[in-house]
Amino acid sequence: MKLAKIVVVGSINMDVVIRVPHIPIEGETIMARSVQYYGGGKGANQAIAMSRLGGDVHMIGRVGKDAHGQRLYDNLLENGTKTAGVEWDEDQPSGTAYIYVSDRGENNIVVFSGANSKVDVAQISRYEHLFDDAEYCLMQMEIPRETIEHTVQVCKQKGVKIILNPAPAQPLSEQILEGLYILIPNESELDLLCPGPGSLEEKSAKLYGSGVQNLIVTLGAKGSMLMNEAGVKYFPAVPVKPVDTTAAGDSFIGGLTIGLSNKMDLEAAIQYASLVAAITVSKMGAQASLPDLAAVEAYLAGK
């Protein structure tokens, strides 16, 4: 079966993962247990998640001309992601994310955009040919908003299905929302996109009513919820002891898109995504924890 082509337009970061007893509060100083460096960025995480699962994945992004940038670029290649659309920035350093991970597996993240802030409309235009025979385009919100809006229009013109992860959450224009194939926020992002009172389903209905074809809200250990023209359906998470939840959302989205590209229906793809995410949170790191096909098959064989 011919693989569906997937284009990822998004961020590429170096993740600095700091293990701590607990997430520090304002004004608190604590001692770290360890500091480790991993390839990250929501765009690169999702690209590598799909590449490891056998996807035909093409990345459009930007890294700095520095040691981190070379490592991040090489990491994409080593994991099977095609990098023709990745450029080197002369002025900005590579993006960096500082991630605190507690003994309970909780995390918080501070991101410096760096070269990601220079993924502009001109760069998308230089690689517009990559969309010509693509089936899906994945985007996140760690690159400039105008770049996202432009890419949405390119995809609509070329008939490419758009999957948007609105993270970090910010207001979404009608230009972005109208006609999206899938919008995938988590619960906190949904609250930021639809502030004020209202239940999960009420807020979801507001977003869905903006023209999105399918809305999937990821709910952590509670699983996920799908809202579309067929109604509302909940999907349980695959039970697992969490070690590091850093890339849970990225692996879910990667698993979902691979499921769809392998001709699964949407509900089956959500179940596959839940399995991929469960394997991810059972390991440390962002990209380091993303499973390949062998890991998924081993998990299924051990059930």
C-alpha positions as CSV (number, residue, x, y, z in Angstrom):
1,M,0.0,0.0,0.0
2,K,1.4,3.4,-1.0
3,L,2.0,5.6,2.0
4,A,0.1,8.9,2.3
5,K,2.4,11.8,2.2
6,I,2.4,14.0,5.3
7,V,3.9,17.5,5.6
8,V,4.7,18.9,9.0
9,V,5.0,22.7,9.3
10,G,6.3,23.5,12.8
11,S,8.9,24.0,15.4
12,I,12.2,22.3,16.0
13,N,13.7,22.7,19.5
14,M,16.3,21.4,21.8
15,D,14.6,20.1,25.0
16,V,16.5,20.6,28.2
17,V,14.8,18.2,30.6
18,I,15.3,18.9,34.3
19,R,14.3,16.2,36.7
20,V,13.0,17.7,40.0
21,P,11.3,16.3,43.1
22,H,8.3,18.5,42.4
23,I,7.3,21.4,40.1
24,P,8.7,24.6,41.8
25,I,6.3,27.3,42.8
26,E,6.9,31.0,42.4
27,G,9.9,32.1,44.4
28,E,11.0,28.6,45.3
29,T,14.5,27.3,44.7
30,I,15.0,23.5,44.5
31,M,17.8,21.1,43.5
32,A,17.5,19.2,40.2
33,R,18.1,15.5,40.2
34,S,19.5,15.5,36.6
35,V,19.7,17.5,33.4
36,Q,19.4,15.9,30.0
37,Y,19.2,17.1,26.4
38,Y,16.7,15.7,23.8
39,G,15.5,16.7,20.4
40,G,12.1,18.4,20.7
41,G,9.7,21.0,19.4
42,K,6.1,20.1,18.7
43,G,6.6,20.0,14.9
44,A,9.7,17.8,15.1
45,N,8.1,15.6,17.8
46,Q,5.1,14.9,15.6
47,A,7.2,14.4,12.5
48,I,9.5,11.9,14.2
49,A,6.5,10.1,15.9
50,M,5.0,9.5,12.4
51,S,8.4,8.6,10.8
52,R,9.1,6.0,13.4
53,L,5.6,4.5,12.8
54,G,6.4,4.1,9.1
55,G,5.1,7.4,7.7
56,D,6.2,9.3,4.6
57,V,6.9,12.6,6.5
58,H,8.3,15.9,5.2
59,M,9.3,18.6,7.6
60,I,9.3,22.4,7.0
61,G,11.0,24.2,9.8
62,R,14.1,26.1,10.9
63,V,17.1,25.6,13.1
64,G,20.0,27.9,14.1
65,K,23.5,27.5,12.7
66,D,24.8,26.2,16.0
67,A,25.6,22.9,17.7
68,H,22.0,22.3,18.7
69,G,20.8,23.0,15.2
70,Q,23.2,20.4,13.7
71,R,22.1,17.8,16.3
72,L,18.4,18.5,15.7
73,Y,18.8,18.3,11.9
74,D,20.7,15.1,12.1
75,N,18.1,13.7,14.5
76,L,15.3,14.3,12.0
77,L,17.3,12.5,9.3
78,E,18.2,9.6,11.5
79,N,14.6,9.0,12.3
80,G,13.5,8.9,8.7
81,T,12.0,12.4,8.4
82,K,12.7,14.1,5.1
83,T,14.4,17.5,5.6
84,A,14.3,19.3,2.2
85,G,12.1,22.0,3.8
86,V,14.3,22.6,6.9
87,E,16.5,25.7,6.6
88,W,19.4,27.1,8.7
89,D,19.0,30.5,10.2
90,E,22.0,32.9,10.2
91,D,20.8,35.2,12.9
92,Q,18.7,33.2,15.4
93,P,19.9,30.3,17.6
94,S,17.9,27.1,17.6
95,G,14.7,27.0,19.6
96,T,15.1,25.7,23.2
97,A,12.5,24.3,25.6
98,Y,13.2,24.1,29.3
99,I,11.2,21.2,30.8
100,Y,10.8,20.5,34.5
101,V,9.6,16.9,35.1
102,S,8.6,15.9,38.7
103,D,8.8,12.5,40.4
104,R,5.1,12.1,39.7
105,G,5.6,12.5,36.0
106,E,4.1,16.1,35.8
107,N,5.8,18.7,33.8
108,N,5.8,22.4,32.9
109,I,7.6,24.0,30.0
110,V,9.2,27.3,29.1
111,V,10.0,27.8,25.4
112,F,12.5,30.2,23.7
113,S,11.4,30.3,20.0
114,G,14.7,31.2,18.4
115,A,14.8,30.2,14.8
116,N,11.2,28.9,14.9
117,S,10.1,32.5,14.9
118,K,11.6,32.9,11.4
119,V,9.5,30.2,9.8
120,D,7.8,32.7,7.5
121,V,5.5,32.9,4.5
122,A,8.5,33.2,2.2
123,Q,9.8,29.9,3.4
124,I,6.5,28.2,2.9
125,S,6.4,29.6,-0.7
126,R,9.9,28.1,-1.3
127,Y,8.6,24.6,-0.5
128,E,5.0,24.9,-1.7
129,H,5.7,22.0,-4.1
130,L,5.9,19.7,-1.1
131,F,2.1,20.1,-0.7
132,D,1.3,19.1,-4.3
133,D,0.9,15.4,-3.6
134,A,0.4,15.5,0.2
135,E,-2.7,14.0,1.9
136,Y,-2.2,15.6,5.3
137,C,-0.6,18.7,6.8
138,L,0.1,18.9,10.5
139,M,0.7,22.3,12.2
140,Q,1.1,23.6,15.7
141,M,1.2,27.2,17.2
142,E,5.0,27.4,17.9
143,I,5.6,29.3,14.6
144,P,4.3,32.7,13.5
145,R,0.5,33.0,13.2
146,E,0.7,34.6,9.7
147,T,2.7,31.5,8.5
148,I,0.0,29.2,9.8
149,E,-2.8,31.3,8.1
150,H,-0.9,31.2,4.8
151,T,-0.2,27.5,5.0
152,V,-3.9,26.8,5.7
153,Q,-4.8,28.6,2.5
154,V,-2.1,26.7,0.5
155,C,-3.5,23.4,1.8
156,K,-7.1,24.4,1.0
157,Q,-6.1,25.3,-2.6
158,K,-4.3,22.0,-3.0
159,G,-6.9,19.8,-1.3
160,V,-4.6,18.8,1.6
161,K,-6.3,17.8,4.9
162,I,-5.2,20.1,7.7
163,I,-4.7,18.8,11.2
164,L,-4.0,21.6,13.7
165,N,-2.7,21.2,17.3
166,P,-3.4,24.7,18.8
167,A,-0.5,24.6,21.3
168,P,0.5,26.8,22.9
169,A,-3.1,28.1,22.8
170,Q,-4.0,31.4,21.3
171,P,-7.1,32.9,19.6
172,L,-7.8,31.2,16.3
173,S,-9.2,33.2,13.4
174,E,-12.0,32.2,11.2
175,Q,-9.4,32.0,8.4
176,I,-7.7,29.2,10.3
177,L,-10.7,27.3,11.7
178,E,-13.0,27.2,8.7
179,G,-12.6,23.8,7.0
180,L,-10.0,22.3,9.3
181,Y,-10.1,18.5,8.9
182,I,-9.2,18.0,12.6
183,L,-8.5,20.4,15.5
184,I,-6.8,18.7,18.5
185,P,-6.5,20.8,21.7
186,N,-6.0,19.3,25.1
187,E,-8.4,20.3,28.0
188,S,-6.4,23.3,29.2
189,E,-6.0,24.6,25.6
190,L,-9.8,24.2,25.1
191,D,-10.4,26.4,28.2
192,L,-8.0,29.0,26.8
193,L,-9.6,29.0,23.4
194,C,-13.1,29.2,24.9
195,P,-12.7,31.1,28.2
196,G,-15.4,31.4,30.8
197,P,-18.0,29.0,32.2
198,G,-19.2,26.0,30.3
199,S,-18.8,22.2,30.3
200,L,-16.3,20.3,28.2
201,E,-19.0,19.6,25.6
202,E,-20.4,23.1,25.6
203,K,-16.9,24.6,24.9
204,S,-16.2,22.0,22.3
205,A,-19.5,22.7,20.6
206,K,-18.5,26.4,20.3
207,L,-15.2,25.5,18.6
208,Y,-16.9,22.8,16.4
209,G,-19.4,25.4,15.3
210,S,-16.6,27.5,13.8
211,G,-16.3,25.3,10.8
212,V,-14.1,22.5,12.0
213,Q,-14.9,19.1,10.5
214,N,-13.7,17.0,13.5
215,L,-12.8,18.2,17.0
216,I,-10.7,15.9,19.2
217,V,-10.0,17.0,22.8
218,T,-7.3,15.0,24.6
219,L,-8.0,14.5,28.3
220,G,-4.8,13.0,29.6
221,A,-5.4,9.9,31.8
222,K,-9.1,10.2,31.0
223,G,-8.6,9.6,27.3
224,S,-10.1,11.7,24.6
225,M,-13.4,13.0,23.2
226,L,-14.4,13.3,19.5
227,M,-17.1,15.7,18.3
228,N,-18.2,15.7,14.7
229,E,-21.4,15.5,12.6
230,A,-22.1,12.0,14.1
231,G,-22.2,13.5,17.6
232,V,-20.0,13.1,20.7
233,K,-18.0,10.0,21.6
234,Y,-15.5,9.3,24.4
235,F,-12.4,7.1,24.1
236,P,-10.6,5.7,27.2
237,A,-6.9,6.1,27.6
238,V,-4.7,3.0,27.6
239,P,-3.8,2.5,31.3
240,V,-0.1,2.9,32.0
241,K,2.1,4.2,34.9
242,P,3.3,7.6,33.7
243,V,7.1,8.4,33.8
244,D,7.2,11.5,31.7
245,T,4.1,13.0,30.0
246,T,6.1,15.6,27.9
247,A,5.4,14.2,24.4
248,A,2.0,12.6,25.1
249,G,0.0,15.0,22.9
250,D,2.6,14.9,20.1
251,S,2.6,11.1,20.0
252,F,-1.2,11.0,20.1
253,I,-1.4,13.3,17.1
254,G,1.4,11.4,15.3
255,G,-0.4,8.0,16.0
256,L,-3.7,9.5,14.9
257,T,-2.4,10.7,11.6
258,I,-0.5,7.5,10.8
259,G,-3.7,5.6,11.6
260,L,-5.6,7.7,9.1
261,S,-2.8,7.5,6.5
262,N,-3.1,3.7,6.8
263,K,-6.8,4.0,5.9
264,M,-8.2,3.4,9.4
265,D,-11.5,5.2,10.1
266,L,-11.3,8.1,12.5
267,E,-12.4,6.1,15.6
268,A,-9.9,3.3,14.9
269,A,-7.2,5.9,14.4
270,I,-8.0,7.5,17.8
271,Q,-7.7,4.1,19.5
272,Y,-4.4,3.6,17.8
273,A,-3.2,7.1,18.9
274,S,-4.2,6.3,22.5
275,L,-1.9,3.2,22.4
276,V,1.0,5.2,20.9
277,A,0.6,7.9,23.6
278,A,0.5,5.3,26.4
279,I,3.8,3.8,25.3
280,T,5.3,7.3,25.1
281,V,4.4,8.4,28.6
282,S,5.9,5.2,30.1
283,K,9.4,6.5,29.1
284,M,11.6,9.5,29.7
285,G,12.1,12.3,27.1
286,A,10.2,13.7,24.2
287,Q,11.5,12.3,21.0
288,A,13.4,9.6,22.9
289,S,10.2,8.1,24.2
290,L,8.3,8.0,20.8
291,P,7.7,4.4,19.9
292,D,8.5,2.7,16.5
293,L,6.4,0.1,14.9
294,A,8.3,-2.7,16.6
295,A,7.6,-1.2,20.1
296,V,3.8,-0.9,19.2
297,E,3.8,-4.5,18.0
298,A,5.7,-5.7,21.1
299,Y,3.2,-3.9,23.4
300,L,0.3,-5.5,21.6
301,A,1.9,-9.0,21.8
302,G,2.5,-8.6,25.5
303,K,-1.2,-7.7,26.3
